[in-house]
Amino acid sequence: MQKFLMNSLAGGVSALALAVTFSGAASAETELTVYTAVEAEDLKRYAAAFNEDHPDIKINWVRDSTGVVTAKLLAEKENPQADVIWGLAGTSLLIMKSEGMLEQYEPNGADKLDAKFRDTTDTPSWVGMDAWVASVCVNTVEAEKNGLPMPASWEDLTKPVYKGHVAMPNPGSSGTGFLDVSSWLQMFGEEGGWNFMDGLHKNISHYTHSGSKPCKQAAAGEVPIGVSFAFRGAKSKAQGAPLEIVVPTEGVGWDMEASAIVKGTDKLDAARTLIDWSITEKAMKLYNEGYAVVAMPGVAKPVQYFPEGLTDAMIKNDFQWAANNRDRILKEWTNRYDTKSEPKS
């Protein structure tokens, strides 16, 4: 795992070097270095809301894509630089836990969360925030222009008619890409999953290094079909993009954004304060502005254009299996398909 993830790290160090700092108090008593894969546009809102309640704690964000943040954390295992991880894929945090990198801590209020967003082991060390769910964004104008039928299933996307018209995220750099790949292997079985991806690869125009980018590209008409996540599609459609958000009939993969304290931090009290706050109702309402599914039941409001029945289509995702097999899956995926990946910026 270390070898593959170090390769991912090499492509993203320059981006990670640009940590963004937000604070509600110029003379904060404690500074926390927080690693995150949360969308950059959301970080300022999160920090400002946190500082309304805790002006004495300053957050120094270090943000990049899921794969790069995961690689950086693993590379720093023997000399941790982060105090807290806030908003990284649950599968990545399970890897950190197995490596003994997380502080054991069950935050105040964890009992108010849906069980699937809680670490229910005897040594809890992570907690979920929200979930993002796979879907397919189809630009109806571009699809008609190219004579493309509306797909109804994942298998449909392997049909020759879609050749060169599909974009999806690279699972090595994107958490959305990894949830796609790991869910296909669970839905179709190992052999069937790789056979499906062989067929899909023939129709792929390119693999992106961002989970939201394929849908953004579909919204802009740069590609007719983008494999992405549902909230991104709903948001683009609400902004006027000619999108149809498809929920494949076989089911859809999903993952959660989760948070944890990095073992060894010398700012444990402040780190616990941040983790406690991250699962408050106030925080959940903020997450709901970017995600339709949040960890606290009863908080999420309906999202315009969010596809009906999507939560029912979410597969019973085996996150531990995905985490345990991540290295193997990514190596196999890279060997088979990485030649169509976009250059890393």
Buried (B, 14 or more C-beta within 10 A) or exposed (E): BEEBBEBBBEBBEEBBEEEBEBBBEEEBEBBBBBBBBBBEEBBEEBBBBBBEEBBEBBBBBBBBBBBBBBBBBBBBBEEBEBBBBBBBBBBBBBBBBEBEBBBBBBBBBBEBBBEBBBBEEEEBBBBBBBBBBBBBBBBBEBBEEBEBEEBBBBBBBBBEEBEEBBBBBBBBBBBBBBBBBBBBBBBBEEEEBBBBBEBBBBBBBBBBBBBBBBBBBBBEEBBBBBBBBBBBBBBBBEEEBBBBBBBBEBBBBBBBBBBBBBBBBEBBEBBBBBBBBBBBEEBBBBBBEBBBBBBBEEBBEEBEBBBEEBBEBBBEBBBEBBBBBBBEBBBBBBEEBEEEBBEBE
